[in-house]
Amino acid sequence: VDIIDVIGSTPSLSTLLEYDAILVFSDEPYDNSVTLGNVIADYIDTGRGVVSSVFETSGGGSPIITLLGRWKDEGYYPIEELDQGDGIELFLGTIFYPNHPIFEGVNTFSGGEASYFGLGDVSLYTTILASWDNGYPLVVEKTKTDTGNNIAGINVALNFYPPSEDVRADFWRVATDGALLLANTLAYAAKNTASINTTCSQQVCPEPAFKCLKADNVCTCAKWKYFYPN
């Protein structure tokens, strides 16, 4: 397990290939968003796992603090990088796939007083695995690029900021299962757990505002923000 500061430098593909999975998130512009986006797309093309998180999933304002290059241009990103919501404490909402290895042992989660999350829609070929209690996606998985090409590795987004309240008092609460959620997701992305088919990737909805989601093992086209039970 290592930390690579991608504000000051951009790792090469050969460097990243030393790892089974990576977690990428931002708070400032990357050293080179285009080169890093190319490298991470190349990395997942080898079958490795990528987990993205806030502000990578929400930094679409100015300055841009999200991946560009192939990651953006070819549609690898699971959540549209629109903008962020914050300032109201959010909690784990509905887990739509409770038997998924990501949620093993995960019962509670609080984003803390800040509760940063991305406001963007999920992209094509992306399944919402769990939501925040306000209905926005919390955990999603994408199996194809927006062009319809299969993604060789596992591509998951955690729609929260990874550092905990141990770093700053208003970040996610350590008394909840945030650390386990992060660990489970990286283990899943590294293919150290059994894969579960959760996608509706063979079906594309005709209306742009609609997504194909799975509930009770049935794929349905619906506006995702209004799809969940109350």
Buried (B, 14 or more C-beta within 10 A) or exposed (E): EEEEEBEEEBBEBEBBEEBBBBBBBBEEBBBBBBBBBBBBBBBBBEEBBBBBBBBBBBBBEEEBBBBBBBBBBBBBBBBBBBEBBBEEBBBBBBBBBEEBBBBBEBEEBBBBBBBBBBBBBBBBBBBBBBBBBEBBBBBBBBBBBBEEEEBEBBBBBBBBBBBBBEEEEBBBBEEBBBEBBBBBBBBBBBBEBEEBEBBBBEBEBEEEEBBBBBEEEEBBBBEBEEBBEE
